Amino acid sequence: MRVTIKDIAKYCGVSSGTVDRALNNRPGIKEKTKQKVLQAAKDLKYRPDFTARSLVKGRTMTLGIVLFDLYNRSYAQLLTAVELKAREYGYFLYIALTDKDMENEKQCIEYLANHKVDGIILFSVNKGTEFEEYLHGFSIPIITIFNFLSADWEYVGIPERAAMKNGVSHIIDKGYKQFIYISPPLKYKGITNIYTQEERLQGFLEALASNDLKEAEIIRHNDYLDYLEKINFRQRERTAIICSCDLYALEVMRFLKTKGYSIPLDVGIMGFDNIDVLKYVTPALTTIEYPVEAIGDKAVESLVHKIEKGSYITKENTELSYRFIAGESI
């Protein structure tokens, strides 16, 4: 049988209001009495009734997050940050993974809505007016991360284009003359939401144009290693391979090592994200630090602010800073 606040009150010889103040750390109670109540709750194995609490507060004290998958270490780092920050605010987290499928994403959102989450953090693969109207129909606070939808939605991310342009400009300053750009998700251009990938590509192209360099080879498919195998990098002008995320860069680095190339003597490599496993990689990968933990923290902070106070945190705070990391691979 579930132990209630009334049971604890009777056990301690105090009122139910006193027990409530002790359990919820509210003022108006002596410290000695508070400790007595907390010890009684522990002894009696009291567990809060979250259903009753949600009826009182008008909230379930849960948030939902919709991500592609957890294969990319950046997403795992993000999820950890979101869960910790949500818990700090007293919220539990529902996790839904779409596998980058547009219909799966809608099913994930509906699942979260059916479980009455108070708000959703969305890394969307969908886009467009019809999809946005679909989201509005839920009347649930939603914050978008990474992939931008429109100005109608609160967004947390970084200036993707400027970050890539800055990183490539650093590399051009090192004397590289030829460039290969690898971003398999670009094959979905016009089909799904690949905002981050498109912005990074534009930043790359702008960096080249600013330095009067010819357009690079752009690889938009998963067989990028087969493409690289046909190239003799020792017979080319000084070449850098720019990857739209660290995972591709690590695959390229491993592949080139197996072919006997020296990095960066024969070819340079740059990634994007600064995933946590890079500390184990030699040579150290040159990359752009994507502040995933800060993005997770800010998304939760702004979402909870909307849920509890009726407004998101001002948009000036939603575009976070990045950092170029000069590793040894360039």
TINUTI-502828 format. One record per residue: residue number from 1; x, z, y of N, C-alpha, C in turn; chain; residue in three letters. Coordinates in steps of 0.02 Angstrom, whole numbers, plus 50000, padded with zeros to 5 digits. Each point is the difference from the previous one (the first is absolute). Last residue first. Layout:
<rs>
NUM_X_Z_Y_X_Z_Y_X_Z_Y_A_ALA $
...
</rs>
This chain:
<rs>
330_52323_48007_50958_50008_49949_50052_50070_50009_50030_A_ILE $
329_49923_50150_49836_49984_49935_49969_50001_49943_50049_A_SER $
328_50030_50246_50033_50062_49965_49982_49986_49930_49971_A_GLU $
327_49837_50134_50184_50032_50017_49937_50063_49958_49989_A_GLY $
326_49833_50075_50208_50056_49955_49986_50036_50022_49938_A_ALA $
325_49745_50029_50104_50051_50037_49963_50055_49950_49979_A_ILE $
324_49784_50030_50192_50044_49954_49963_50055_50040_49968_A_PHE $
323_49744_50083_50069_50072_50008_50010_50039_49950_49958_A_ARG $
322_49735_50064_50126_50038_49980_49941_50074_50010_50015_A_TYR $
321_49745_50105_50104_50065_49967_50008_50032_49985_49932_A_SER $
320_49726_50008_50056_50057_50044_49993_50066_49960_50004_A_LEU $
319_49731_49992_50076_50053_49953_49983_50065_50038_50003_A_GLU $
318_49799_50112_50055_49991_49973_49933_50050_49946_49981_A_THR $
317_49951_50135_50212_50040_50036_49951_50001_49967_49932_A_ASN $
316_49872_49922_50189_50070_49998_50021_50045_50033_49948_A_GLU $
315_49758_50000_49986_50035_49945_49968_50073_49995_50020_A_LYS $
314_49857_50234_49988_50007_49941_50043_50045_49948_49969_A_THR $
313_49860_50158_49841_50054_50013_50047_50015_49936_50037_A_ILE $
312_49752_50028_49913_50067_49991_49973_50051_50021_50052_A_TYR $
311_49750_50109_49985_50038_49944_50028_50068_49996_49966_A_SER $
310_49827_50171_49952_49962_49943_50022_50038_49941_50029_A_GLY $
309_50056_50225_49890_49991_50003_50073_49968_49937_50029_A_LYS $
308_50045_50039_49761_49984_50067_50024_49985_50002_50075_A_GLU $
307_50057_49794_49882_49949_50035_49959_49978_50064_50033_A_ILE $
306_50178_49876_50098_49937_49964_50006_49944_50037_49963_A_LYS $
305_50216_50084_49978_49978_50009_50070_49933_49966_50011_A_HIS $
304_50108_49965_49796_49969_50067_50003_49975_50015_50070_A_VAL $
303_50117_49800_49973_49937_49997_49963_49965_50067_50001_A_LEU $
302_50216_49981_50095_49951_49966_50041_49931_49998_49966_A_SER $
301_50182_50096_49881_49988_50038_50061_49945_49968_50042_A_GLU $
300_50078_49885_49809_49959_50058_49982_49981_50039_50063_A_VAL $
299_50145_49819_50031_49935_49976_49977_49954_50058_49983_A_ALA $
298_50224_50046_50057_49961_49980_50058_49931_49976_49980_A_LYS $
297_50155_50055_49828_49983_50059_50039_49953_49983_50058_A_ASP $
296_50088_49821_49873_49952_50040_49961_49977_50061_50038_A_GLY $
295_50171_49872_50095_49937_49962_50001_49946_50038_49963_A_ILE $
294_50217_50086_49993_49971_50010_50066_49933_49963_50007_A_ALA $
293_50123_49967_49803_49976_50069_50003_49966_50015_50067_A_GLU $
292_50103_49788_49967_49937_50007_49963_49973_50072_50002_A_VAL $
291_50167_49841_50140_49988_50072_49999_49935_50018_49963_A_PRO $
290_50196_49804_49981_49928_50001_50012_49977_50073_49992_A_TYR $
289_50247_49870_50048_49965_50060_49977_49926_49997_50021_A_GLU $
288_50176_49797_49942_49962_50029_50056_49963_50060_49972_A_ILE $
287_50245_49892_49906_49927_49997_49998_49970_50025_50065_A_THR $
286_50236_49956_49826_49979_49995_50070_49924_49989_50000_A_THR $
285_50137_50120_49795_49961_49943_50024_49986_50007_50075_A_LEU $
284_50214_50085_49842_49941_50026_50035_49964_49942_50034_A_ALA $
283_50142_49936_49784_50013_50029_50066_49935_50022_50034_A_PRO $
282_49960_50078_49823_50065_49980_50026_50006_49924_49997_A_THR $
281_49801_50220_49981_50019_49930_49996_50067_49987_50033_A_VAL $
280_49855_50205_49989_50036_49990_49937_50031_49930_49994_A_TYR $
279_49862_50074_50184_50059_50044_50000_50042_49993_49936_A_LYS $
278_49786_49891_50038_50059_49963_50026_50063_50044_50000_A_LEU $
277_49766_50062_49939_50049_49989_49947_50063_49963_50025_A_VAL $
276_49802_50052_50140_50043_50058_49987_50053_49987_49946_A_ASP $
275_49908_49806_50169_49970_50042_49948_50051_50052_49978_A_ILE $
274_49984_49825_50195_50043_50058_49989_49968_50049_49950_A_ASN $
273_49923_49777_50111_49961_50059_49978_50043_50063_49998_A_ASP $
272_50079_49735_49981_49954_50028_50051_49960_50055_49966_A_PHE $
271_50251_49844_49968_49932_50016_49977_49957_50025_50057_A_GLY $
270_50239_49837_49962_49963_50051_50038_49931_50009_49970_A_MET $
269_50266_49883_49943_49931_50014_49981_49971_50054_50046_A_ILE $
268_50222_49799_49969_49973_50063_50026_49926_50008_49980_A_GLY $
267_50228_49866_49888_49932_49993_50027_49977_50069_50023_A_VAL $
266_50226_49965_49930_49974_49933_49985_49932_49988_50032_A_ASP $
265_50106_50212_50035_50052_49949_50011_49974_49930_49991_A_LEU $
264_49892_50234_49988_49976_49943_50039_50051_49943_50009_A_PRO $
263_49970_50062_49788_49956_50016_50056_50035_50051_50045_A_ILE $
262_50067_49805_49797_50017_50062_50035_49954_50008_50061_A_SER $
261_49963_49864_49752_50008_49997_50072_50017_50069_50028_A_TYR $
260_49947_49930_49765_50069_50008_50021_50012_49996_50074_A_GLY $
259_49793_50001_49859_50029_49933_50008_50071_50002_50027_A_LYS $
258_49867_50196_49974_50008_49973_49933_50032_49930_50001_A_THR $
257_49947_50105_50205_50056_50035_49968_50012_49971_49930_A_LYS $
256_49814_49925_50119_50062_49971_50027_50061_50033_49969_A_LEU $
255_49784_50087_49945_50010_49932_49974_50067_49971_50022_A_PHE $
254_49932_50209_50087_50016_50006_49929_50017_49931_49971_A_ARG $
253_49923_50006_50221_50066_50030_49995_50023_50004_49927_A_MET $
252_49780_49928_50046_50049_49950_50020_50071_50027_49991_A_VAL $
251_49824_50150_49965_50001_49949_49947_50052_49947_50014_A_GLU $
250_49963_50158_50166_50035_50031_49943_50003_49952_49941_A_LEU $
249_49878_49935_50191_50071_50002_50016_50040_50030_49941_A_ALA $
248_49764_49998_49990_50027_49933_49992_50076_50000_50011_A_TYR $
247_49892_50201_50041_49996_49984_49929_50027_49930_49985_A_LEU $
246_49978_50084_50226_50060_50021_49964_49999_49982_49926_A_ASP $
245_49867_49848_50180_49997_50071_49980_50062_50015_49957_A_CYS $
244_49976_49789_50105_49947_50034_50037_49986_50070_49976_A_SER $
243_50240_49858_50004_49943_50013_49957_49948_50041_50037_A_CYS $
242_50228_49828_50042_49956_50050_50030_49939_50008_49956_A_ILE $
241_50267_49903_49984_49933_49998_49969_49960_50058_50028_A_ILE $
240_50226_49849_50092_49967_50065_49990_49931_49988_49969_A_ALA $
239_50255_49858_50033_49928_50003_49987_49977_50072_49991_A_THR $
238_50211_49818_50091_49985_50071_49989_49925_50011_49999_A_ARG $
237_50068_49761_49931_50018_50041_50058_49977_50071_49986_A_GLU $
236_50044_49872_49779_49957_49996_50059_50032_50034_50059_A_ARG $
235_50082_49994_49770_50009_49934_50030_49956_49991_50062_A_GLN $
234_49997_50195_49861_50070_49996_50023_50013_49933_50034_A_ARG $
233_49790_50056_49895_50008_50032_50065_50071_49995_50027_A_PHE $
232_49841_49854_49835_50068_50025_49998_50016_50029_50069_A_ASN $
231_49753_49956_49864_50042_49999_50060_50070_50026_49985_A_ILE $
230_49805_49993_49850_50022_49931_50013_50050_49995_50058_A_LYS $
229_49886_50204_49935_50048_49982_49948_50029_49930_50011_A_GLU $
228_49824_50096_50135_50067_50021_50019_50053_49977_49950_A_LEU $
227_49770_49959_49954_50021_49962_50059_50072_50016_50018_A_TYR $
226_49897_50126_49833_50014_49933_49975_50026_49955_50056_A_ASP $
225_49925_50213_50058_50065_50004_49967_50019_49932_49970_A_LEU $
224_49787_50031_50103_50054_49994_50049_50069_50005_49968_A_TYR $
223_49749_49983_49929_50059_49974_49964_50061_49994_50047_A_ASP $
222_49772_50066_50067_50032_50053_49961_50064_49978_49964_A_ASN $
221_49912_49894_50241_49975_50005_49931_50041_50053_49962_A_HIS $
220_50036_49897_50228_49933_50031_49999_49972_50007_49930_A_ARG $
219_50238_49956_50161_49975_50001_49932_49936_50039_49997_A_ILE $
218_50160_49860_50189_49951_50053_49992_49970_49995_49930_A_ILE $
217_50226_49917_50159_49964_49988_49938_49953_50060_49988_A_GLU $
216_50066_49951_50256_50030_50018_49936_49960_49974_49942_A_ALA $
215_50038_49905_50263_49953_50037_49957_50030_50008_49931_A_GLU $
214_50171_49978_50203_49948_49959_49969_49957_50042_49953_A_LYS $
213_50118_50099_50226_50016_49984_49930_49943_49960_49969_A_LEU $
212_50034_50112_50230_50010_49928_49991_50024_49981_49930_A_ASP $
211_49927_50220_50088_50072_49989_49994_50017_49927_49984_A_ASN $
210_49777_50082_50023_50033_50030_50058_50075_49988_49999_A_SER $
209_49865_49931_49816_49989_49958_50059_50036_50027_50061_A_ALA $
208_50005_50129_49800_50038_49938_49993_49994_49957_50063_A_LEU $
207_49870_50193_49991_50071_50018_50006_50043_49938_49994_A_ALA $
206_49770_49976_49963_50014_50010_50071_50074_50018_50011_A_GLU $
205_49918_49982_49779_50005_49934_50032_50017_50006_50074_A_LEU $
204_49962_50201_49878_50059_49964_49974_50011_49934_50036_A_PHE $
203_49803_50119_50045_50058_50033_50030_50065_49968_49979_A_GLY $
202_49802_49925_49900_50004_49978_50069_50059_50032_50036_A_GLN $
201_49955_50070_49780_50024_49931_50001_50008_49975_50071_A_LEU $
200_49902_50210_49970_50072_50003_49985_50030_49930_50000_A_ARG $
199_49767_50020_50025_50035_50024_50060_50075_50003_49989_A_GLU $
198_49863_49942_49817_49999_49947_50051_50038_50021_50063_A_GLU $
197_49970_50159_49829_50046_49947_49978_50003_49943_50051_A_GLN $
196_49847_50178_50034_50069_50025_50007_50050_49945_49982_A_THR $
195_49766_49950_49974_50021_50009_50070_50073_50021_50006_A_TYR $
194_49837_49912_49821_50072_50012_49992_50031_50008_50069_A_ILE $
193_49748_49972_49866_50030_50032_50058_50074_50014_49985_A_ASN $
192_49876_49793_49875_49992_50072_50006_50035_50025_50063_A_THR $
191_49980_49767_49975_49956_50022_49945_49985_50074_50006_A_ILE $
190_50151_49877_50145_49934_49968_50006_49951_50021_49947_A_GLY $
189_50247_50036_49934_49981_49988_50070_49934_49962_50003_A_LYS $
188_50139_50075_49806_49929_50017_50008_49976_49989_50072_A_TYR $
187_50228_49969_49927_49960_49950_49965_49925_50014_50007_A_LYS $
186_50172_50148_50081_49980_49947_50047_49960_49945_49966_A_LEU $
185_50108_50190_49886_49930_50008_50022_49976_49946_50048_A_PRO $
184_50235_50008_49917_49948_49972_49956_49928_50010_50024_A_PRO $
183_50243_49996_50120_49938_50038_50008_49945_49969_49957_A_SER $
182_50275_49966_50096_49962_50009_49939_49940_50045_50012_A_ILE $
181_50198_49831_50132_49950_50053_50009_49956_50003_49938_A_TYR $
180_50259_49909_50089_49947_49991_49951_49952_50059_50007_A_ILE $
179_50207_49876_50163_49955_50054_49980_49950_49977_49947_A_PHE $
178_50256_49946_50148_49945_49976_49960_49959_50058_49972_A_GLN $
177_50185_50043_50143_49977_49936_50027_49940_49972_49962_A_LYS $
176_50142_50250_50069_49967_49961_49948_49968_49938_50031_A_TYR $
175_50124_50186_50115_50030_49934_49989_49968_49959_49944_A_GLY $
174_49944_50221_50109_50056_50008_49953_50031_49933_49981_A_LYS $
173_49805_50020_50137_50058_50022_50039_50062_50010_49956_A_ASP $
172_49791_49952_49901_50026_49940_50033_50063_50018_50040_A_ILE $
171_49882_50176_49904_50036_49962_49950_50030_49936_50029_A_ILE $
170_49863_50138_50135_50061_50037_49982_50043_49958_49953_A_HIS $
169_49787_49919_50047_50045_49990_50057_50067_50036_49989_A_SER $
168_49825_50034_49847_50032_49934_49990_50048_49985_50058_A_VAL $
167_49872_50200_50015_50045_50002_49943_50038_49935_49991_A_GLY $
166_49832_50012_50167_50057_50042_50017_50052_50001_49944_A_ASN $
165_49795_49891_49962_50040_49962_50048_50063_50039_50019_A_LYS $
164_49842_50108_49862_50036_49948_49964_50045_49960_50048_A_MET $
163_49863_50163_50099_50047_50032_49954_50042_49948_49963_A_ALA $
162_49822_49930_50141_50057_50023_50038_50053_50030_49955_A_ALA $
161_49796_49938_49902_50036_49941_50023_50064_50020_50037_A_ARG $
160_49851_50172_49925_50033_49965_49945_50044_49942_50025_A_GLU $
159_49912_50231_50105_50002_49931_50025_50041_49957_49951_A_PRO $
158_49867_50208_49897_50057_49990_50045_49996_49929_50029_A_ILE $
157_49796_50178_49913_50052_49958_49972_50060_49998_50046_A_GLY $
156_49718_50069_49980_50064_50034_50003_50052_49957_49965_A_VAL $
155_49732_49983_50120_50055_49972_49959_50063_50042_50009_A_TYR $
154_49707_49979_50041_50060_50039_50013_50054_49977_49951_A_GLU $
153_49805_49831_50068_50018_50052_49952_50064_50036_50021_A_TRP $
152_49898_49811_50114_49943_50044_49988_50017_50059_49956_A_ASP $
151_50146_49813_50059_50001_50055_50048_49942_50047_49991_A_ALA $
150_50081_49870_49783_49984_49978_50068_50002_50061_50045_A_SER $
149_50113_49984_49777_49936_49964_49995_49980_49970_50067_A_LEU $
148_50250_50073_49874_49955_50005_50058_49936_49961_49986_A_PHE $
147_50189_50118_49833_49965_49936_50013_49946_50010_50053_A_ASN $
146_50135_50196_49974_50040_49942_49980_49965_49934_50018_A_PHE $
145_49832_50198_49997_50073_50007_50003_50031_49935_49976_A_ILE $
144_49745_50111_50100_50038_49949_49964_50075_50012_50010_A_THR $
143_49767_50162_50003_50062_49983_50034_50037_49948_49958_A_ILE $
142_49731_50105_50026_50051_49962_49962_50060_49987_50046_A_ILE $
141_49745_50149_49973_50061_49989_50038_50054_49967_49956_A_PRO $
140_49742_49958_49951_50051_50049_49982_50061_49986_50044_A_ILE $
139_49784_49872_49967_49998_50053_50050_50047_50057_49983_A_SER $
138_49943_49779_49887_50007_50065_49967_49995_50058_50049_A_PHE $
137_49994_49764_50063_49939_50020_49966_50004_50067_49967_A_GLY $
136_50185_49884_50105_49957_50035_50048_49937_50027_49967_A_HIS $
135_50146_49861_49874_50027_50067_50010_49956_50041_50048_A_LEU $
134_49942_49774_49965_49991_50037_49938_50026_50072_50008_A_TYR $
133_50042_49850_50171_49929_50019_50001_49983_50041_49938_A_GLU $
132_50213_49907_50008_49994_50055_50049_49928_50023_50006_A_GLU $
131_50046_49813_49864_50026_50061_49969_49993_50059_50048_A_PHE $
130_49940_49789_50081_49953_50021_49947_50023_50065_49968_A_GLU $
129_50141_49896_50162_49940_50030_50029_49953_50026_49947_A_THR $
128_50265_49985_49938_49947_49957_50025_49938_50037_50022_A_GLY $
127_50185_50060_49794_50001_49992_50072_49939_49959_50021_A_LYS $
126_50139_50143_49773_49946_49960_50029_50010_49993_50075_A_ASN $
125_50137_50137_49869_50017_49932_49980_49947_49951_50025_A_VAL $
124_50081_50263_50090_49953_49950_49978_50031_49934_49978_A_SER $
123_50026_50273_50029_50051_49947_50002_49966_49939_49970_A_PHE $
122_49897_50243_50104_49993_49936_49966_50060_49954_50013_A_LEU $
121_49879_50265_50004_50061_49966_50023_50005_49936_49960_A_ILE $
120_49777_50169_50057_50039_49956_49956_50061_49972_50037_A_ILE $
119_49800_50224_50002_50035_49946_50035_50045_49962_49951_A_GLY $
118_49848_50172_49931_49988_50007_50072_50035_49945_50040_A_ASP $
117_49895_49986_49742_50061_50019_50036_49985_50001_50075_A_VAL $
116_49848_49962_49796_49989_50034_50064_50064_50023_50034_A_LYS $
115_49952_49864_49794_50024_50069_49991_50001_50039_50066_A_HIS $
114_49939_49772_49997_49953_50034_49955_50020_50071_49985_A_ASN $
113_50146_49864_50127_49938_50014_50038_49950_50037_49958_A_ALA $
112_50196_49926_49894_50015_50054_50047_49938_50019_50041_A_LEU $
111_49982_49814_49857_50011_50061_49960_50011_50060_50046_A_TYR $
110_49989_49789_50099_49934_50024_49980_50004_50063_49958_A_GLU $
109_50200_49893_50060_49969_50028_50060_49931_50028_49983_A_ILE $
108_50115_49886_49830_50034_50063_50016_49967_50034_50060_A_CYS $
107_49926_49786_49939_49978_50049_49951_50031_50069_50014_A_GLN $
106_50073_49819_50129_49931_50018_50018_49972_50052_49952_A_LYS $
105_50211_49911_49950_50003_50041_50060_49931_50022_50022_A_GLU $
104_50022_49848_49822_50018_50068_49980_50002_50047_50060_A_ASN $
103_49970_49772_50041_49939_50031_49973_50013_50071_49977_A_GLU $
102_50186_49875_50078_49952_50009_50054_49935_50034_49976_A_MET $
101_50255_50036_49904_49941_49959_49985_49945_50015_50050_A_ASP $
100_50225_50106_49961_49999_49944_50048_49942_49952_49987_A_LYS $
99_50029_50213_49890_50041_49948_49969_49997_49936_50041_A_ASP $
98_49898_50226_50046_49964_49936_49997_50036_49946_49960_A_THR $
97_49969_50289_50017_50049_49946_50000_49966_49933_49986_A_LEU $
96_49947_50274_50091_49973_49939_49970_50050_49944_50008_A_ALA $
95_49964_50291_50025_50045_49943_50002_49968_49941_49963_A_ILE $
94_49931_50251_50133_49984_49952_49948_50045_49939_50009_A_TYR $
93_50028_50269_50089_50009_49928_50006_49977_49963_49938_A_LEU $
92_49954_50247_50157_50024_49972_49938_49998_49923_50005_A_PHE $
91_50022_50198_50204_49964_49945_49968_50033_49981_49934_A_TYR $
90_50072_50162_50180_49948_50026_49958_49958_49948_49965_A_GLY $
89_50202_49980_50145_49938_50005_50038_49942_50026_49958_A_TYR $
88_50210_49966_49899_50015_50043_50057_49937_50011_50043_A_GLU $
87_49995_49844_49824_49995_50068_49975_50013_50051_50056_A_ARG $
86_50030_49773_50050_49929_50014_49989_49991_50072_49976_A_ALA $
85_50220_49922_50022_49970_50011_50065_49925_50016_49993_A_LYS $
84_50120_49945_49804_50025_50063_50028_49967_50016_50067_A_LEU $
83_49951_49793_49895_49972_50056_49962_50021_50067_50029_A_GLU $
82_50091_49802_50093_49929_50006_50016_49970_50060_49964_A_VAL $
81_50224_49944_49953_49994_50026_50068_49926_50011_50018_A_ALA $
80_50049_49898_49793_50022_50070_50000_49991_50031_50069_A_THR $
79_49958_49770_49978_49948_50040_49968_50018_50074_49999_A_LEU $
78_50160_49845_50081_49943_50006_50045_49948_50046_49971_A_LEU $
77_50181_49942_49865_50022_50046_50053_49942_50013_50048_A_GLN $
76_49964_49840_49836_50003_50066_49969_50021_50053_50052_A_ALA $
75_50002_49776_50065_49931_50022_49992_49998_50070_49969_A_TYR $
74_50208_49893_50023_49973_50017_50066_49930_50028_49995_A_SER $
73_50115_49910_49810_50015_50071_50016_49974_50021_50068_A_ARG $
72_49891_49813_49839_50046_50003_50057_50011_50073_50019_A_ASN $
71_49848_49965_49831_50063_49972_49977_50053_50001_50055_A_TYR $
70_49759_50071_49995_50054_50048_50012_50067_49974_49974_A_LEU $
69_49766_49875_50111_50025_50027_49936_50053_50051_50017_A_ASP $
68_49843_49913_50168_50008_49944_49953_50016_50027_49930_A_PHE $
67_49858_50163_50160_50066_49967_50001_50001_49942_49950_A_LEU $
66_49832_50196_50134_49997_49938_49961_50067_49964_50009_A_VAL $
65_49884_50265_50028_50052_49953_50021_49998_49940_49952_A_ILE $
64_49836_50228_50094_50017_49948_49952_50056_49957_50026_A_GLY $
63_49902_50273_50033_50018_49935_50030_50013_49951_49943_A_LEU $
62_49859_50254_50037_50039_49952_49961_50013_49938_50042_A_THR $
61_49853_50199_50043_50070_50018_50006_50044_49957_49953_A_MET $
60_49757_49990_50053_50023_50014_49932_50072_50024_49999_A_THR $
59_49801_50030_50198_50056_49960_49978_50019_50019_49929_A_ARG $
58_49838_50114_50141_49980_49931_50007_50056_49952_49982_A_GLY $
57_49988_50250_49992_50041_49966_50050_49976_49929_50014_A_LYS $
56_49888_50136_49837_50002_50039_50062_50036_49961_50054_A_VAL $
55_49993_49908_49785_49932_50000_50028_49999_50037_50067_A_LEU $
54_50199_50001_49875_49989_49935_50030_49930_49994_50031_A_SER $
53_50058_50195_49879_50038_49996_50063_49988_49934_50035_A_ARG $
52_49909_50033_49786_49964_50040_50050_50035_49996_50068_A_ALA $
51_50108_49894_49823_49937_49966_50013_49960_50037_50053_A_THR $
50_50202_50092_49920_50010_49947_50049_49936_49961_50014_A_PHE $
49_50066_50251_49920_49949_49950_49982_50003_49945_50052_A_ASP $
48_50206_50177_49920_49952_49977_50051_49951_49949_49972_A_PRO $
47_50111_50196_49852_50014_49930_50018_49949_49978_50051_A_ARG $
46_50105_50246_49877_49953_49964_50044_50025_49930_50013_A_TYR $
45_50073_50201_49852_50008_49928_49988_49948_49959_50039_A_LYS $
44_50050_50244_50002_49935_49977_49973_50001_49925_49984_A_LEU $
43_50191_50106_50098_49985_50037_49939_49937_49974_49965_A_ASP $
42_50061_49911_50212_50048_49980_49950_49984_50033_49933_A_LYS $
41_49875_50061_50186_49984_49931_49983_50046_49974_49945_A_ALA $
40_50044_50213_50089_49939_50001_49959_49981_49930_49978_A_ALA $
39_50176_50023_50152_50021_50023_49934_49941_50002_49951_A_GLN $
38_49956_49947_50224_50038_49946_49969_50024_50019_49930_A_LEU $
37_49891_50165_50131_49953_49947_49980_50037_49944_49964_A_VAL $
36_50129_50173_50092_49959_50027_49946_49952_49946_49973_A_LYS $
35_50129_49952_50191_50041_49999_49940_49962_50026_49939_A_GLN $
34_49892_50012_50209_50011_49930_49981_50040_49995_49935_A_LYS $
33_49971_50211_50102_49938_49977_49967_50008_49928_49975_A_THR $
32_50176_50090_50125_49995_50036_49936_49939_49977_49961_A_LYS $
31_50033_49916_50219_50047_49971_49952_49995_50034_49932_A_GLU $
30_49786_49985_50163_50063_50036_49997_50044_49971_49945_A_LYS $
29_49816_49858_50142_50007_50038_49938_50068_50035_50000_A_ILE $
28_49918_49829_50160_49946_50049_49995_50002_50042_49937_A_GLY $
27_50090_49736_50024_50012_50065_50032_49941_50047_49990_A_PRO $
26_50067_49810_49815_49970_50004_50066_50013_50069_50030_A_ARG $
25_50054_49880_49775_50051_50019_50049_49973_50000_50071_A_ASN $
24_49885_49963_49783_50011_49944_50044_50047_50015_50058_A_ASN $
23_49938_50164_49834_50016_49940_49961_50016_49940_50043_A_LEU $
22_49931_50206_50102_50064_50008_49965_50021_49936_49964_A_ALA $
21_49789_50010_50108_50054_50000_50049_50068_50006_49966_A_ARG $
20_49809_50016_49864_50007_49932_50027_50057_49996_50050_A_ASP $
19_49939_50212_49917_50034_49960_49948_50012_49929_50025_A_VAL $
18_49875_50139_50138_50069_50023_49998_50040_49961_49949_A_THR $
17_49769_49963_50011_50034_49973_50059_50073_50019_50003_A_GLY $
16_49858_50092_49835_50018_49931_49983_50036_49966_50058_A_SER $
15_50021_50268_49984_49948_49950_50008_50024_49931_49979_A_SER $
14_50097_50224_49881_49998_49974_50068_49944_49948_50004_A_VAL $
13_50098_50121_49801_49960_50044_50042_50000_49979_50072_A_GLY $
12_50103_49895_49796_50042_50033_50051_49961_50050_50043_A_CYS $
11_49891_49874_49827_50059_50028_49968_50042_50040_50049_A_TYR $
10_49816_49874_50079_49977_50058_49962_50059_50037_49969_A_LYS $
9_50046_49797_50107_49978_50050_50049_49979_50065_49966_A_ALA $
8_50053_49813_49868_50061_50030_50028_49981_50055_50049_A_ILE $
7_49824_49876_49910_50031_50041_49947_50063_50034_50026_A_ASP $
6_49890_49846_50141_49961_50063_49993_50030_50045_49947_A_LYS $
5_50089_49784_50028_50021_50044_50055_49962_50067_49996_A_ILE $
4_50018_49879_49767_49979_49981_50067_50029_50048_50052_A_THR $
3_50047_49902_49730_50004_50057_50045_49984_49976_50071_A_VAL $
2_49916_49886_49759_50041_49994_50061_49996_50064_50042_A_ARG $
1_49978_49985_49726_49957_50000_50060_50044_50000_50063_A_MET $
</rs>
